[in-house]
Amino acid sequence: MKKIGVLGAGTMGGGIAHTAARAGFEVTVFDTQPSQVEKAIAAIHARLDRQAQQGRLAAAEVEAIMSRLHRAPSLDAFADVDVAIEAVLELMDVKRAAFSELDERLPAHAMLATNTSSLSITALAQATGRPDRVVGLHFFNPAPVMQLIEVVRGEDTSERTVEEAMALARELGKEPVLVRKDTPGFIVNRMLMPLFIEAIRILEEGIASRDDIDKAVKLGLNHPMGPLTLADLTGLDVDLNVMDYLFDEMKDARFAAPLTLRRLVRAGRLGRKTGRGFYDYQD
Ligand SMILES: NC(=O)c1ccc[n+]([C@@H]2O[C@H](COP(=O)([O-])OP(=O)(O)OC[C@H]3O[C@@H](n4cnc5c(N)ncnc54)[C@H](O)[C@@H]3O)[C@@H](O)[C@H]2O)c1
């Protein structure tokens, strides 16, 4: 695989494009809002320049990476890519429409990957005529930094596609893990949401202060940051959506969102984005 098309140039699409160009792939980026592509490419350039100033990257390498990034005026520019990585909004209808359009334009051999955090790979694959070539490639934020990629097998994903996706993740400089069954939350979010939920419940029950809950997890479990800080960083609205989705799909109380979280989100205290959340929580 030499050429990668990235669909969606938001937080994740921009980070994935950066990662792929740095790993030596030719990368074509398309977004329905062209200004997003400009913003993403400018942000990549700024990050690379910063690394060059710090002596972590040669100036020639910055130019080489930038020369591998291409703006797509339309989806027709994906006609010669070997793999498309979709990173558009986390909405089934939007993603299915995007997959159907990609399927019409991509060459027959191409693989279709989705960066969805939660949606069913199998349901997305059914919007295409090549469900065997559809796979989950779940990157973590920030994509150029985080080492993990969850490779998710849909019901119809072929063995060949899984093997190619695992190999691609390694070529991107990442460490893949294989999620053998298409299940909500895959591995990481399925474990992370109950951790967030218990941290919030311990706070609600007055068992420990916000800072002590985070400190306990940092020092006792060796996590780089505590769960309440991480929940703020991810965005409390995003966390609540993921919990509600897991609960709806599995009808399991382990994933029932605490009321405190729902209250904060209703009040527009969404964590990092708004500067309010568990940061300034008063118990
Ligand atoms: N943000 C995270 O921490 C994170 C982590 C892992 C996975 N994800 C997943 O990655 C995906 C993208 O998330 P994000 O945070 O980058 O979102 P974002 O809102 O920052 O970016 C989404 C981009 O998609 C574009 N877009 C919407 N519809 C499109 C279409 N039909 N064709 C092309 N572009 C389109 C939008 O203009 C926007 O630029 C979601 O599925 C999300 O669940 C996010």
Ligand as a Chemical Component Dictionary entry (heavy atoms), coordinates in Angstrom:
data_LIG
# 
_chem_comp.id                   LIG 
_chem_comp.type                 NON-POLYMER 
_chem_comp.pdbx_formal_charge   0 
_chem_comp.three_letter_code    LIG 
# 
loop_
_chem_comp_atom.comp_id 
_chem_comp_atom.atom_id 
_chem_comp_atom.alt_atom_id 
_chem_comp_atom.type_symbol 
_chem_comp_atom.charge 
_chem_comp_atom.model_Cartn_x 
_chem_comp_atom.model_Cartn_y 
_chem_comp_atom.model_Cartn_z 
_chem_comp_atom.pdbx_ordinal 
LIG N1  N1  N 0  -11.588 13.024 18.929 1  
LIG C1  C1  C 0  -11.158 11.878 19.461 2  
LIG O1  O1  O 0  -10.552 11.851 20.552 3  
LIG C2  C2  C 0  -11.380 10.579 18.713 4  
LIG C3  C3  C 0  -10.579 9.472  19.036 5  
LIG C4  C4  C 0  -10.734 8.285  18.298 6  
LIG C5  C5  C 0  -11.702 8.217  17.298 7  
LIG N2  N2  N 1  -12.499 9.297  17.028 8  
LIG C6  C6  C 0  -13.473 9.180  15.929 9  
LIG O2  O2  O 0  -12.931 9.822  14.778 10 
LIG C7  C7  C 0  -13.999 10.369 13.984 11 
LIG C8  C8  C 0  -13.757 11.845 13.766 12 
LIG O3  O3  O 0  -13.708 12.503 15.010 13 
LIG P1  P1  P 0  -13.048 13.953 15.185 14 
LIG O4  O4  O 0  -12.913 14.166 16.633 15 
LIG O5  O5  O -1 -11.867 14.081 14.272 16 
LIG O6  O6  O 0  -14.239 14.863 14.605 17 
LIG P2  P2  P 0  -14.175 16.361 14.067 18 
LIG O7  O7  O 0  -15.538 16.928 14.290 19 
LIG O8  O8  O 0  -12.975 17.080 14.600 20 
LIG O9  O9  O 0  -13.947 16.192 12.479 21 
LIG C9  C9  C 0  -14.880 15.628 11.606 22 
LIG C10 C10 C 0  -14.622 16.198 10.202 23 
LIG O10 O10 O 0  -15.396 15.486 9.253  24 
LIG C11 C11 C 0  -15.849 16.398 8.269  25 
LIG N3  N3  N 0  -16.964 15.768 7.552  26 
LIG C12 C12 C 0  -18.245 15.591 7.985  27 
LIG N4  N4  N 0  -18.940 14.885 7.047  28 
LIG C13 C13 C 0  -18.070 14.603 6.043  29 
LIG C14 C14 C 0  -18.173 13.880 4.812  30 
LIG N5  N5  N 0  -19.326 13.297 4.440  31 
LIG N6  N6  N 0  -17.084 13.786 4.024  32 
LIG C15 C15 C 0  -15.909 14.361 4.392  33 
LIG N7  N7  N 0  -15.754 15.053 5.546  34 
LIG C16 C16 C 0  -16.820 15.163 6.352  35 
LIG C17 C17 C 0  -16.182 17.647 9.055  36 
LIG O11 O11 O 0  -16.200 18.788 8.205  37 
LIG C18 C18 C 0  -15.030 17.691 10.070 38 
LIG O12 O12 O 0  -13.931 18.421 9.561  39 
LIG C19 C19 C 0  -15.288 10.039 14.740 40 
LIG O13 O13 O 0  -15.803 8.847  14.212 41 
LIG C20 C20 C 0  -14.806 9.849  16.178 42 
LIG O14 O14 O 0  -15.661 9.022  16.930 43 
LIG C21 C21 C 0  -12.337 10.480 17.705 44 
# 
loop_
_chem_comp_bond.comp_id 
_chem_comp_bond.atom_id_1 
_chem_comp_bond.atom_id_2 
_chem_comp_bond.value_order 
_chem_comp_bond.pdbx_ordinal 
LIG N1  C1  SING 1  
LIG C1  O1  DOUB 2  
LIG C1  C2  SING 3  
LIG C2  C3  SING 4  
LIG C2  C21 DOUB 5  
LIG C3  C4  DOUB 6  
LIG C4  C5  SING 7  
LIG C5  N2  DOUB 8  
LIG N2  C6  SING 9  
LIG N2  C21 SING 10 
LIG C6  O2  SING 11 
LIG C6  C20 SING 12 
LIG O2  C7  SING 13 
LIG C7  C8  SING 14 
LIG C7  C19 SING 15 
LIG C8  O3  SING 16 
LIG O3  P1  SING 17 
LIG P1  O4  DOUB 18 
LIG P1  O5  SING 19 
LIG P1  O6  SING 20 
LIG O6  P2  SING 21 
LIG P2  O7  DOUB 22 
LIG P2  O8  SING 23 
LIG P2  O9  SING 24 
LIG O9  C9  SING 25 
LIG C9  C10 SING 26 
LIG C10 O10 SING 27 
LIG C10 C18 SING 28 
LIG O10 C11 SING 29 
LIG C11 N3  SING 30 
LIG C11 C17 SING 31 
LIG N3  C12 SING 32 
LIG N3  C16 SING 33 
LIG C12 N4  DOUB 34 
LIG N4  C13 SING 35 
LIG C13 C14 SING 36 
LIG C13 C16 DOUB 37 
LIG C14 N5  SING 38 
LIG C14 N6  DOUB 39 
LIG N6  C15 SING 40 
LIG C15 N7  DOUB 41 
LIG N7  C16 SING 42 
LIG C17 O11 SING 43 
LIG C17 C18 SING 44 
LIG C18 O12 SING 45 
LIG C19 O13 SING 46 
LIG C19 C20 SING 47 
LIG C20 O14 SING 48 
# 
